[in-house]
Amino acid sequence: MKKEKTRIPVYFHTKQMEFHPKYEWALGNRIKHPESTKRAESIFKAIKSHKELFDLKEPERIPLASIRANHSYELVTLYNSAASLPDGQAFYPSVFPDKKKSRPDPTNIKHAGFYCFDSGTPLDSKTWLAASWSAASAYAAGEEIYKGRSSVAYAISRPPGHHASKDSYGGYCYFNNAAIVAKLLKKKGRVVILDIDFHHGNGTQEVFYKDDKVLTISIHGDPRDYFPFFWGFSSEIGAGKGEGYNLNVILPPKTKFPAYKKALLETVFPTIKRFEPDYLILSAGFDTYKLDPVGDFLLETSDFEKIGKLISSLDLPTVVLQEGGYFTKDLGKNAVSLLRGFV
């Protein structure tokens, strides 16, 4: 495929900035919430400063059917219920019942713990607004690829999405943006989702665990020590028709680029090539950066461009979706570095 010389389309909507989680509970401690608006501000500023590389666009509202096709009626109802909370008031789940013994009411915000798997992902009156526009940005980037208008497109998806499943949320994620885009692209062919966030993409894995038309790969830190703790092990290979279509690659703490590159070239890429996909979705987290407060790899800013070039060499139409990355000072330039690899 001959690479186009046009600028990379980038999608973002300012309504994604109206959600302001102030704190989270992490391992019993109340800390300042890492998923702040400063993340998107850093990326947006860096993208705007490189007009020669990027074509910044505003998405249209995502079709509600695309959300409902990926998320349960109850989860959508819960988010709508949260929209009626008083402005400035956030609800943090603190009771997480046994799902087999509970009868939740998604119109009762106090039952949110049935649908959530952590205590760091709050709901408030702006959650639906921001999360749906984040999904809209992802969907619009996916349409660029689906309609053949570009060979690569990027969505500043904030809040992120890869921890959210069909009927649960957590890890700062509400709608699974990668799943929404994959459901669109798989209408035309086989899809691989490559998640390079430091944390395992458990939501994405769950959505496609029994699907043989979507290959899910996550390269991440050891889940015995890092969120989401219960998922992300190498023994998780898919089930039913999807058996063999899920790959988890665990790298040790302090991983630098040479080891990361080796994992891509020797494990990840051969798996992708055997699958023979038509499209690639890249869940791009930058918490693999050496200064990130919630990751433990040692990648440099320049390494992200190298990673981008390596992934670009697969020669697949690619949708890049923003996931994690919490060292906001350098987040924008890290995102630009990765995307330069596709130019």
ROLO-692843 format. One record per residue (C-alpha): x, y, z; chain. Coordinates in steps of 0.5 Angstrom, whole numbers, plus 500, padded with zeros to 3 digits. Example, Ala and Ser with C-alpha at 12.3 -4.5 7.8 and 13.67 -1.06 7.14 Angstrom:
<site><east>525</east><north>491</north><up>516</up><chaine>A</chaine></site>
<site><east>527</east><north>498</north><up>514</up><chaine>A</chaine></site>
***
This chain:
<site><east>500</east><north>500</north><up>500</up><chaine>A</chaine></site>
<site><east>503</east><north>507</north><up>498</up><chaine>A</chaine></site>
<site><east>503</east><north>512</north><up>504</up><chaine>A</chaine></site>
<site><east>499</east><north>518</north><up>503</up><chaine>A</chaine></site>
<site><east>502</east><north>525</north><up>503</up><chaine>A</chaine></site>
<site><east>496</east><north>528</north><up>506</up><chaine>A</chaine></site>
<site><east>496</east><north>530</north><up>514</up><chaine>A</chaine></site>
<site><east>494</east><north>525</north><up>519</up><chaine>A</chaine></site>
<site><east>486</east><north>527</north><up>521</up><chaine>A</chaine></site>
<site><east>486</east><north>528</north><up>528</up><chaine>A</chaine></site>
<site><east>479</east><north>528</north><up>532</up><chaine>A</chaine></site>
<site><east>477</east><north>531</north><up>538</up><chaine>A</chaine></site>
<site><east>471</east><north>535</north><up>541</up><chaine>A</chaine></site>
<site><east>472</east><north>540</north><up>547</up><chaine>A</chaine></site>
<site><east>466</east><north>537</north><up>551</up><chaine>A</chaine></site>
<site><east>471</east><north>532</north><up>552</up><chaine>A</chaine></site>
<site><east>474</east><north>537</north><up>557</up><chaine>A</chaine></site>
<site><east>467</east><north>538</north><up>561</up><chaine>A</chaine></site>
<site><east>469</east><north>532</north><up>566</up><chaine>A</chaine></site>
<site><east>473</east><north>533</north><up>572</up><chaine>A</chaine></site>
<site><east>475</east><north>528</north><up>576</up><chaine>A</chaine></site>
<site><east>478</east><north>531</north><up>582</up><chaine>A</chaine></site>
<site><east>481</east><north>524</north><up>586</up><chaine>A</chaine></site>
<site><east>481</east><north>517</north><up>586</up><chaine>A</chaine></site>
<site><east>482</east><north>512</north><up>591</up><chaine>A</chaine></site>
<site><east>488</east><north>508</north><up>590</up><chaine>A</chaine></site>
<site><east>490</east><north>502</north><up>594</up><chaine>A</chaine></site>
<site><east>487</east><north>505</north><up>600</up><chaine>A</chaine></site>
<site><east>490</east><north>512</north><up>599</up><chaine>A</chaine></site>
<site><east>486</east><north>518</north><up>596</up><chaine>A</chaine></site>
<site><east>490</east><north>521</north><up>591</up><chaine>A</chaine></site>
<site><east>489</east><north>527</north><up>586</up><chaine>A</chaine></site>
<site><east>486</east><north>524</north><up>580</up><chaine>A</chaine></site>
<site><east>491</east><north>522</north><up>574</up><chaine>A</chaine></site>
<site><east>486</east><north>522</north><up>569</up><chaine>A</chaine></site>
<site><east>485</east><north>530</north><up>568</up><chaine>A</chaine></site>
<site><east>484</east><north>535</north><up>563</up><chaine>A</chaine></site>
<site><east>491</east><north>537</north><up>563</up><chaine>A</chaine></site>
<site><east>492</east><north>530</north><up>559</up><chaine>A</chaine></site>
<site><east>488</east><north>532</north><up>553</up><chaine>A</chaine></site>
<site><east>490</east><north>539</north><up>553</up><chaine>A</chaine></site>
<site><east>497</east><north>537</north><up>553</up><chaine>A</chaine></site>
<site><east>496</east><north>533</north><up>546</up><chaine>A</chaine></site>
<site><east>491</east><north>538</north><up>543</up><chaine>A</chaine></site>
<site><east>497</east><north>543</north><up>544</up><chaine>A</chaine></site>
<site><east>502</east><north>539</north><up>541</up><chaine>A</chaine></site>
<site><east>498</east><north>537</north><up>535</up><chaine>A</chaine></site>
<site><east>496</east><north>544</north><up>534</up><chaine>A</chaine></site>
<site><east>503</east><north>546</north><up>534</up><chaine>A</chaine></site>
<site><east>504</east><north>541</north><up>528</up><chaine>A</chaine></site>
<site><east>499</east><north>543</north><up>523</up><chaine>A</chaine></site>
<site><east>504</east><north>541</north><up>517</up><chaine>A</chaine></site>
<site><east>503</east><north>534</north><up>520</up><chaine>A</chaine></site>
<site><east>496</east><north>534</north><up>522</up><chaine>A</chaine></site>
<site><east>489</east><north>536</north><up>520</up><chaine>A</chaine></site>
<site><east>485</east><north>537</north><up>527</up><chaine>A</chaine></site>
<site><east>477</east><north>536</north><up>526</up><chaine>A</chaine></site>
<site><east>471</east><north>536</north><up>530</up><chaine>A</chaine></site>
<site><east>467</east><north>529</north><up>530</up><chaine>A</chaine></site>
<site><east>460</east><north>529</north><up>529</up><chaine>A</chaine></site>
<site><east>456</east><north>526</north><up>535</up><chaine>A</chaine></site>
<site><east>456</east><north>518</north><up>535</up><chaine>A</chaine></site>
<site><east>450</east><north>514</north><up>533</up><chaine>A</chaine></site>
<site><east>447</east><north>512</north><up>539</up><chaine>A</chaine></site>
<site><east>446</east><north>505</north><up>536</up><chaine>A</chaine></site>
<site><east>454</east><north>504</north><up>536</up><chaine>A</chaine></site>
<site><east>454</east><north>505</north><up>543</up><chaine>A</chaine></site>
<site><east>448</east><north>500</north><up>544</up><chaine>A</chaine></site>
<site><east>452</east><north>495</north><up>540</up><chaine>A</chaine></site>
<site><east>458</east><north>495</north><up>544</up><chaine>A</chaine></site>
<site><east>455</east><north>496</north><up>551</up><chaine>A</chaine></site>
<site><east>449</east><north>494</north><up>555</up><chaine>A</chaine></site>
<site><east>443</east><north>497</north><up>556</up><chaine>A</chaine></site>
<site><east>444</east><north>497</north><up>564</up><chaine>A</chaine></site>
<site><east>451</east><north>501</north><up>563</up><chaine>A</chaine></site>
<site><east>448</east><north>506</north><up>559</up><chaine>A</chaine></site>
<site><east>442</east><north>507</north><up>563</up><chaine>A</chaine></site>
<site><east>447</east><north>508</north><up>569</up><chaine>A</chaine></site>
<site><east>451</east><north>513</north><up>566</up><chaine>A</chaine></site>
<site><east>444</east><north>517</north><up>564</up><chaine>A</chaine></site>
<site><east>442</east><north>516</north><up>571</up><chaine>A</chaine></site>
<site><east>449</east><north>520</north><up>573</up><chaine>A</chaine></site>
<site><east>447</east><north>525</north><up>569</up><chaine>A</chaine></site>
<site><east>442</east><north>528</north><up>574</up><chaine>A</chaine></site>
<site><east>447</east><north>528</north><up>579</up><chaine>A</chaine></site>
<site><east>448</east><north>536</north><up>582</up><chaine>A</chaine></site>
<site><east>454</east><north>539</north><up>578</up><chaine>A</chaine></site>
<site><east>460</east><north>538</north><up>582</up><chaine>A</chaine></site>
<site><east>458</east><north>532</north><up>586</up><chaine>A</chaine></site>
<site><east>461</east><north>526</north><up>584</up><chaine>A</chaine></site>
<site><east>459</east><north>518</north><up>586</up><chaine>A</chaine></site>
<site><east>465</east><north>513</north><up>587</up><chaine>A</chaine></site>
<site><east>463</east><north>506</north><up>588</up><chaine>A</chaine></site>
<site><east>464</east><north>503</north><up>595</up><chaine>A</chaine></site>
<site><east>460</east><north>497</north><up>595</up><chaine>A</chaine></site>
<site><east>462</east><north>491</north><up>590</up><chaine>A</chaine></site>
<site><east>457</east><north>486</north><up>591</up><chaine>A</chaine></site>
<site><east>457</east><north>479</north><up>588</up><chaine>A</chaine></site>
<site><east>454</east><north>479</north><up>581</up><chaine>A</chaine></site>
<site><east>451</east><north>472</north><up>582</up><chaine>A</chaine></site>
<site><east>447</east><north>474</north><up>588</up><chaine>A</chaine></site>
<site><east>445</east><north>481</north><up>586</up><chaine>A</chaine></site>
<site><east>439</east><north>485</north><up>583</up><chaine>A</chaine></site>
<site><east>442</east><north>492</north><up>581</up><chaine>A</chaine></site>
<site><east>438</east><north>498</north><up>579</up><chaine>A</chaine></site>
<site><east>442</east><north>502</north><up>574</up><chaine>A</chaine></site>
<site><east>437</east><north>508</north><up>575</up><chaine>A</chaine></site>
<site><east>440</east><north>508</north><up>583</up><chaine>A</chaine></site>
<site><east>447</east><north>511</north><up>583</up><chaine>A</chaine></site>
<site><east>448</east><north>507</north><up>589</up><chaine>A</chaine></site>
<site><east>448</east><north>501</north><up>585</up><chaine>A</chaine></site>
<site><east>454</east><north>503</north><up>581</up><chaine>A</chaine></site>
<site><east>459</east><north>498</north><up>584</up><chaine>A</chaine></site>
<site><east>455</east><north>492</north><up>581</up><chaine>A</chaine></site>
<site><east>458</east><north>495</north><up>574</up><chaine>A</chaine></site>
<site><east>464</east><north>498</north><up>576</up><chaine>A</chaine></site>
<site><east>471</east><north>494</north><up>578</up><chaine>A</chaine></site>
<site><east>475</east><north>499</north><up>582</up><chaine>A</chaine></site>
<site><east>474</east><north>505</north><up>586</up><chaine>A</chaine></site>
<site><east>478</east><north>510</north><up>582</up><chaine>A</chaine></site>
<site><east>473</east><north>511</north><up>576</up><chaine>A</chaine></site>
<site><east>467</east><north>516</north><up>579</up><chaine>A</chaine></site>
<site><east>461</east><north>518</north><up>576</up><chaine>A</chaine></site>
<site><east>458</east><north>525</north><up>575</up><chaine>A</chaine></site>
<site><east>453</east><north>529</north><up>571</up><chaine>A</chaine></site>
<site><east>458</east><north>530</north><up>566</up><chaine>A</chaine></site>
<site><east>461</east><north>523</north><up>565</up><chaine>A</chaine></site>
<site><east>456</east><north>521</north><up>559</up><chaine>A</chaine></site>
<site><east>458</east><north>528</north><up>556</up><chaine>A</chaine></site>
<site><east>465</east><north>527</north><up>556</up><chaine>A</chaine></site>
<site><east>465</east><north>519</north><up>555</up><chaine>A</chaine></site>
<site><east>460</east><north>519</north><up>549</up><chaine>A</chaine></site>
<site><east>464</east><north>525</north><up>545</up><chaine>A</chaine></site>
<site><east>471</east><north>521</north><up>547</up><chaine>A</chaine></site>
<site><east>467</east><north>515</north><up>543</up><chaine>A</chaine></site>
<site><east>465</east><north>520</north><up>538</up><chaine>A</chaine></site>
<site><east>472</east><north>522</north><up>536</up><chaine>A</chaine></site>
<site><east>474</east><north>515</north><up>536</up><chaine>A</chaine></site>
<site><east>468</east><north>513</north><up>531</up><chaine>A</chaine></site>
<site><east>470</east><north>519</north><up>527</up><chaine>A</chaine></site>
<site><east>477</east><north>517</north><up>526</up><chaine>A</chaine></site>
<site><east>475</east><north>510</north><up>525</up><chaine>A</chaine></site>
<site><east>470</east><north>512</north><up>519</up><chaine>A</chaine></site>
<site><east>476</east><north>515</north><up>516</up><chaine>A</chaine></site>
<site><east>479</east><north>508</north><up>515</up><chaine>A</chaine></site>
<site><east>473</east><north>505</north><up>514</up><chaine>A</chaine></site>
<site><east>471</east><north>510</north><up>508</up><chaine>A</chaine></site>
<site><east>478</east><north>509</north><up>505</up><chaine>A</chaine></site>
<site><east>480</east><north>517</north><up>506</up><chaine>A</chaine></site>
<site><east>486</east><north>516</north><up>510</up><chaine>A</chaine></site>
<site><east>491</east><north>510</north><up>511</up><chaine>A</chaine></site>
<site><east>492</east><north>513</north><up>519</up><chaine>A</chaine></site>
<site><east>487</east><north>517</north><up>523</up><chaine>A</chaine></site>
<site><east>488</east><north>519</north><up>530</up><chaine>A</chaine></site>
<site><east>483</east><north>520</north><up>536</up><chaine>A</chaine></site>
<site><east>484</east><north>524</north><up>542</up><chaine>A</chaine></site>
<site><east>480</east><north>519</north><up>546</up><chaine>A</chaine></site>
<site><east>479</east><north>522</north><up>553</up><chaine>A</chaine></site>
<site><east>477</east><north>519</north><up>557</up><chaine>A</chaine></site>
<site><east>480</east><north>513</north><up>555</up><chaine>A</chaine></site>
<site><east>477</east><north>506</north><up>554</up><chaine>A</chaine></site>
<site><east>481</east><north>500</north><up>554</up><chaine>A</chaine></site>
<site><east>479</east><north>498</north><up>561</up><chaine>A</chaine></site>
<site><east>471</east><north>498</north><up>559</up><chaine>A</chaine></site>
<site><east>467</east><north>492</north><up>557</up><chaine>A</chaine></site>
<site><east>460</east><north>491</north><up>555</up><chaine>A</chaine></site>
<site><east>457</east><north>491</north><up>562</up><chaine>A</chaine></site>
<site><east>462</east><north>494</north><up>566</up><chaine>A</chaine></site>
<site><east>467</east><north>500</north><up>567</up><chaine>A</chaine></site>
<site><east>473</east><north>502</north><up>571</up><chaine>A</chaine></site>
<site><east>480</east><north>504</north><up>570</up><chaine>A</chaine></site>
<site><east>478</east><north>511</north><up>568</up><chaine>A</chaine></site>
<site><east>474</east><north>508</north><up>562</up><chaine>A</chaine></site>
<site><east>467</east><north>508</north><up>561</up><chaine>A</chaine></site>
<site><east>466</east><north>506</north><up>553</up><chaine>A</chaine></site>
<site><east>471</east><north>502</north><up>550</up><chaine>A</chaine></site>
<site><east>473</east><north>506</north><up>544</up><chaine>A</chaine></site>
<site><east>477</east><north>500</north><up>541</up><chaine>A</chaine></site>
<site><east>471</east><north>496</north><up>541</up><chaine>A</chaine></site>
<site><east>467</east><north>501</north><up>538</up><chaine>A</chaine></site>
<site><east>471</east><north>502</north><up>532</up><chaine>A</chaine></site>
<site><east>473</east><north>495</north><up>531</up><chaine>A</chaine></site>
<site><east>465</east><north>493</north><up>530</up><chaine>A</chaine></site>
<site><east>465</east><north>498</north><up>525</up><chaine>A</chaine></site>
<site><east>471</east><north>496</north><up>521</up><chaine>A</chaine></site>
<site><east>470</east><north>488</north><up>522</up><chaine>A</chaine></site>
<site><east>464</east><north>490</north><up>517</up><chaine>A</chaine></site>
<site><east>469</east><north>490</north><up>512</up><chaine>A</chaine></site>
<site><east>475</east><north>485</north><up>514</up><chaine>A</chaine></site>
<site><east>479</east><north>482</north><up>519</up><chaine>A</chaine></site>
<site><east>481</east><north>487</north><up>525</up><chaine>A</chaine></site>
<site><east>487</east><north>487</north><up>530</up><chaine>A</chaine></site>
<site><east>487</east><north>491</north><up>536</up><chaine>A</chaine></site>
<site><east>494</east><north>492</north><up>539</up><chaine>A</chaine></site>
<site><east>494</east><north>495</north><up>546</up><chaine>A</chaine></site>
<site><east>501</east><north>498</north><up>547</up><chaine>A</chaine></site>
<site><east>499</east><north>502</north><up>554</up><chaine>A</chaine></site>
<site><east>503</east><north>500</north><up>560</up><chaine>A</chaine></site>
<site><east>496</east><north>497</north><up>563</up><chaine>A</chaine></site>
<site><east>493</east><north>491</north><up>560</up><chaine>A</chaine></site>
<site><east>487</east><north>492</north><up>556</up><chaine>A</chaine></site>
<site><east>482</east><north>488</north><up>560</up><chaine>A</chaine></site>
<site><east>476</east><north>491</north><up>557</up><chaine>A</chaine></site>
<site><east>478</east><north>490</north><up>550</up><chaine>A</chaine></site>
<site><east>480</east><north>483</north><up>551</up><chaine>A</chaine></site>
<site><east>473</east><north>481</north><up>554</up><chaine>A</chaine></site>
<site><east>469</east><north>484</north><up>549</up><chaine>A</chaine></site>
<site><east>473</east><north>480</north><up>543</up><chaine>A</chaine></site>
<site><east>475</east><north>474</north><up>547</up><chaine>A</chaine></site>
<site><east>470</east><north>469</north><up>543</up><chaine>A</chaine></site>
<site><east>471</east><north>472</north><up>537</up><chaine>A</chaine></site>
<site><east>475</east><north>469</north><up>531</up><chaine>A</chaine></site>
<site><east>475</east><north>476</north><up>527</up><chaine>A</chaine></site>
<site><east>478</east><north>480</north><up>532</up><chaine>A</chaine></site>
<site><east>485</east><north>479</north><up>534</up><chaine>A</chaine></site>
<site><east>487</east><north>482</north><up>541</up><chaine>A</chaine></site>
<site><east>494</east><north>483</north><up>543</up><chaine>A</chaine></site>
<site><east>496</east><north>487</north><up>549</up><chaine>A</chaine></site>
<site><east>503</east><north>488</north><up>551</up><chaine>A</chaine></site>
<site><east>504</east><north>491</north><up>558</up><chaine>A</chaine></site>
<site><east>507</east><north>490</north><up>565</up><chaine>A</chaine></site>
<site><east>506</east><north>484</north><up>570</up><chaine>A</chaine></site>
<site><east>499</east><north>484</north><up>572</up><chaine>A</chaine></site>
<site><east>501</east><north>481</north><up>579</up><chaine>A</chaine></site>
<site><east>504</east><north>488</north><up>580</up><chaine>A</chaine></site>
<site><east>500</east><north>493</north><up>576</up><chaine>A</chaine></site>
<site><east>493</east><north>494</north><up>575</up><chaine>A</chaine></site>
<site><east>488</east><north>491</north><up>573</up><chaine>A</chaine></site>
<site><east>491</east><north>485</north><up>577</up><chaine>A</chaine></site>
<site><east>486</east><north>480</north><up>575</up><chaine>A</chaine></site>
<site><east>487</east><north>480</north><up>568</up><chaine>A</chaine></site>
<site><east>493</east><north>480</north><up>563</up><chaine>A</chaine></site>
<site><east>496</east><north>473</north><up>564</up><chaine>A</chaine></site>
<site><east>499</east><north>469</north><up>558</up><chaine>A</chaine></site>
<site><east>494</east><north>464</north><up>559</up><chaine>A</chaine></site>
<site><east>489</east><north>468</north><up>557</up><chaine>A</chaine></site>
<site><east>488</east><north>466</north><up>550</up><chaine>A</chaine></site>
<site><east>481</east><north>466</north><up>548</up><chaine>A</chaine></site>
<site><east>475</east><north>461</north><up>548</up><chaine>A</chaine></site>
<site><east>470</east><north>458</north><up>544</up><chaine>A</chaine></site>
<site><east>471</east><north>460</north><up>536</up><chaine>A</chaine></site>
<site><east>476</east><north>466</north><up>539</up><chaine>A</chaine></site>
<site><east>481</east><north>461</north><up>542</up><chaine>A</chaine></site>
<site><east>488</east><north>463</north><up>540</up><chaine>A</chaine></site>
<site><east>486</east><north>470</north><up>538</up><chaine>A</chaine></site>
<site><east>488</east><north>473</north><up>544</up><chaine>A</chaine></site>
<site><east>495</east><north>474</north><up>546</up><chaine>A</chaine></site>
<site><east>498</east><north>478</north><up>552</up><chaine>A</chaine></site>
<site><east>505</east><north>479</north><up>552</up><chaine>A</chaine></site>
<site><east>508</east><north>481</north><up>559</up><chaine>A</chaine></site>
<site><east>515</east><north>485</north><up>560</up><chaine>A</chaine></site>
<site><east>519</east><north>486</north><up>566</up><chaine>A</chaine></site>
<site><east>519</east><north>493</north><up>570</up><chaine>A</chaine></site>
<site><east>524</east><north>498</north><up>567</up><chaine>A</chaine></site>
<site><east>524</east><north>495</north><up>560</up><chaine>A</chaine></site>
<site><east>527</east><north>500</north><up>555</up><chaine>A</chaine></site>
<site><east>526</east><north>500</north><up>548</up><chaine>A</chaine></site>
<site><east>531</east><north>494</north><up>545</up><chaine>A</chaine></site>
<site><east>527</east><north>489</north><up>549</up><chaine>A</chaine></site>
<site><east>520</east><north>492</north><up>547</up><chaine>A</chaine></site>
<site><east>523</east><north>492</north><up>540</up><chaine>A</chaine></site>
<site><east>524</east><north>485</north><up>541</up><chaine>A</chaine></site>
<site><east>518</east><north>483</north><up>543</up><chaine>A</chaine></site>
<site><east>514</east><north>487</north><up>537</up><chaine>A</chaine></site>
<site><east>519</east><north>483</north><up>532</up><chaine>A</chaine></site>
<site><east>519</east><north>476</north><up>535</up><chaine>A</chaine></site>
<site><east>512</east><north>475</north><up>538</up><chaine>A</chaine></site>
<site><east>507</east><north>481</north><up>536</up><chaine>A</chaine></site>
<site><east>508</east><north>482</north><up>529</up><chaine>A</chaine></site>
<site><east>509</east><north>474</north><up>527</up><chaine>A</chaine></site>
<site><east>502</east><north>473</north><up>530</up><chaine>A</chaine></site>
<site><east>499</east><north>479</north><up>527</up><chaine>A</chaine></site>
<site><east>502</east><north>477</north><up>520</up><chaine>A</chaine></site>
<site><east>499</east><north>470</north><up>521</up><chaine>A</chaine></site>
<site><east>492</east><north>473</north><up>522</up><chaine>A</chaine></site>
<site><east>492</east><north>477</north><up>516</up><chaine>A</chaine></site>
<site><east>488</east><north>483</north><up>518</up><chaine>A</chaine></site>
<site><east>485</east><north>488</north><up>514</up><chaine>A</chaine></site>
<site><east>485</east><north>493</north><up>519</up><chaine>A</chaine></site>
<site><east>489</east><north>495</north><up>525</up><chaine>A</chaine></site>
<site><east>487</east><north>499</north><up>531</up><chaine>A</chaine></site>
<site><east>492</east><north>501</north><up>536</up><chaine>A</chaine></site>
<site><east>490</east><north>503</north><up>543</up><chaine>A</chaine></site>
<site><east>496</east><north>508</north><up>544</up><chaine>A</chaine></site>
<site><east>498</east><north>509</north><up>552</up><chaine>A</chaine></site>
<site><east>504</east><north>513</north><up>554</up><chaine>A</chaine></site>
<site><east>504</east><north>511</north><up>561</up><chaine>A</chaine></site>
<site><east>510</east><north>506</north><up>558</up><chaine>A</chaine></site>
<site><east>514</east><north>513</north><up>558</up><chaine>A</chaine></site>
<site><east>520</east><north>513</north><up>563</up><chaine>A</chaine></site>
<site><east>517</east><north>519</north><up>567</up><chaine>A</chaine></site>
<site><east>510</east><north>516</north><up>568</up><chaine>A</chaine></site>
<site><east>507</east><north>516</north><up>575</up><chaine>A</chaine></site>
<site><east>503</east><north>510</north><up>574</up><chaine>A</chaine></site>
<site><east>508</east><north>506</north><up>569</up><chaine>A</chaine></site>
<site><east>514</east><north>502</north><up>570</up><chaine>A</chaine></site>
<site><east>518</east><north>502</north><up>563</up><chaine>A</chaine></site>
<site><east>523</east><north>506</north><up>561</up><chaine>A</chaine></site>
<site><east>521</east><north>509</north><up>554</up><chaine>A</chaine></site>
<site><east>524</east><north>515</north><up>551</up><chaine>A</chaine></site>
<site><east>520</east><north>520</north><up>547</up><chaine>A</chaine></site>
<site><east>524</east><north>518</north><up>541</up><chaine>A</chaine></site>
<site><east>522</east><north>511</north><up>542</up><chaine>A</chaine></site>
<site><east>515</east><north>512</north><up>541</up><chaine>A</chaine></site>
<site><east>517</east><north>515</north><up>534</up><chaine>A</chaine></site>
<site><east>521</east><north>508</north><up>533</up><chaine>A</chaine></site>
<site><east>515</east><north>504</north><up>535</up><chaine>A</chaine></site>
<site><east>510</east><north>508</north><up>530</up><chaine>A</chaine></site>
<site><east>515</east><north>506</north><up>525</up><chaine>A</chaine></site>
<site><east>515</east><north>499</north><up>526</up><chaine>A</chaine></site>
<site><east>508</east><north>499</north><up>527</up><chaine>A</chaine></site>
<site><east>507</east><north>503</north><up>520</up><chaine>A</chaine></site>
<site><east>511</east><north>497</north><up>517</up><chaine>A</chaine></site>
<site><east>506</east><north>492</north><up>518</up><chaine>A</chaine></site>
<site><east>502</east><north>496</north><up>512</up><chaine>A</chaine></site>
<site><east>495</east><north>496</north><up>515</up><chaine>A</chaine></site>
<site><east>490</east><north>502</north><up>515</up><chaine>A</chaine></site>
<site><east>491</east><north>504</north><up>522</up><chaine>A</chaine></site>
<site><east>486</east><north>508</north><up>527</up><chaine>A</chaine></site>
<site><east>490</east><north>510</north><up>533</up><chaine>A</chaine></site>
<site><east>486</east><north>511</north><up>539</up><chaine>A</chaine></site>
<site><east>489</east><north>515</north><up>546</up><chaine>A</chaine></site>
<site><east>489</east><north>511</north><up>552</up><chaine>A</chaine></site>
<site><east>493</east><north>512</north><up>558</up><chaine>A</chaine></site>
<site><east>499</east><north>517</north><up>559</up><chaine>A</chaine></site>
<site><east>499</east><north>521</north><up>565</up><chaine>A</chaine></site>
<site><east>506</east><north>525</north><up>565</up><chaine>A</chaine></site>
<site><east>502</east><north>531</north><up>562</up><chaine>A</chaine></site>
<site><east>508</east><north>535</north><up>561</up><chaine>A</chaine></site>
<site><east>511</east><north>531</north><up>556</up><chaine>A</chaine></site>
<site><east>505</east><north>527</north><up>554</up><chaine>A</chaine></site>
<site><east>503</east><north>531</north><up>548</up><chaine>A</chaine></site>
<site><east>510</east><north>531</north><up>545</up><chaine>A</chaine></site>
<site><east>510</east><north>523</north><up>546</up><chaine>A</chaine></site>
<site><east>504</east><north>523</north><up>542</up><chaine>A</chaine></site>
<site><east>507</east><north>527</north><up>536</up><chaine>A</chaine></site>
<site><east>513</east><north>522</north><up>536</up><chaine>A</chaine></site>
<site><east>509</east><north>516</north><up>536</up><chaine>A</chaine></site>
<site><east>505</east><north>519</north><up>530</up><chaine>A</chaine></site>
<site><east>511</east><north>522</north><up>526</up><chaine>A</chaine></site>
<site><east>513</east><north>514</north><up>525</up><chaine>A</chaine></site>
<site><east>507</east><north>514</north><up>521</up><chaine>A</chaine></site>
<site><east>508</east><north>520</north><up>517</up><chaine>A</chaine></site>
***
